[in-house]
Amino acid sequence: LLEVKFIQKGQYICQMFGWYLLQINLLGPLWLLTYTCFTSMMRNLISQYSSATISQEKWT
């Protein structure tokens, strides 16, 4: 339940950030850069987490 709330909050922050960038007319390369950076960061986190989980399962 807590995790779902956290995900919703994260999505909300992303939306607010996107709207803020839209208002200050920087929704070009800056937004693309931020988005790319954020998605790659999330991908790294997810892959690290999944590989850690797999290795834990292997050792137990």
C-alpha positions as CSV (number, residue, x, y, z in Angstrom):
1,L,0.0,0.0,0.0
2,L,2.8,2.4,0.9
3,E,4.6,1.5,-2.3
4,V,1.6,2.4,-4.4
5,K,1.3,5.7,-2.6
6,F,4.9,6.4,-3.2
7,I,4.5,5.6,-7.0
8,Q,1.5,7.9,-7.2
9,K,3.4,10.7,-5.5
10,G,6.3,10.2,-7.9
11,Q,4.0,10.4,-10.9
12,Y,2.4,13.5,-9.4
13,I,5.8,15.2,-8.9
14,C,6.7,14.3,-12.5
15,Q,3.5,15.9,-13.7
16,M,4.0,19.0,-11.7
17,F,7.6,19.3,-12.9
18,G,6.5,18.8,-16.5
19,W,3.8,21.5,-16.1
20,Y,6.3,23.9,-14.5
21,L,8.7,23.4,-17.5
22,L,5.8,23.9,-19.9
23,Q,4.9,27.2,-18.2
24,I,8.5,28.6,-18.4
25,N,8.7,27.4,-22.0
26,L,11.7,25.1,-21.6
27,L,9.8,22.0,-22.8
28,G,12.4,21.4,-25.6
29,P,15.8,19.9,-25.1
30,L,15.9,20.4,-21.3
31,W,12.8,18.3,-20.8
32,L,14.0,15.6,-23.1
33,L,17.4,15.6,-21.4
34,T,15.7,15.3,-17.9
35,Y,13.3,12.7,-19.1
36,T,16.1,10.6,-20.7
37,C,18.3,10.9,-17.6
38,F,15.4,10.0,-15.3
39,T,14.3,6.9,-17.3
40,S,17.8,5.6,-17.6
41,M,18.3,6.1,-13.9
42,M,15.1,4.2,-13.2
43,R,16.1,1.4,-15.5
44,N,19.4,1.1,-13.7
45,L,17.6,1.0,-10.3
46,I,15.2,-1.6,-11.6
47,S,17.9,-3.8,-13.1
48,Q,20.0,-3.6,-10.0
49,Y,17.1,-4.5,-7.8
50,S,16.0,-7.4,-10.0
51,S,19.5,-8.8,-10.3
52,A,19.9,-8.5,-6.5
53,T,16.7,-10.4,-6.0
54,I,17.7,-13.1,-8.4
55,S,21.1,-13.6,-6.7
56,Q,19.4,-13.7,-3.3
57,E,17.1,-16.4,-4.5
58,K,20.1,-18.3,-5.8
59,W,21.9,-18.3,-2.5
60,T,19.0,-19.3,-0.3
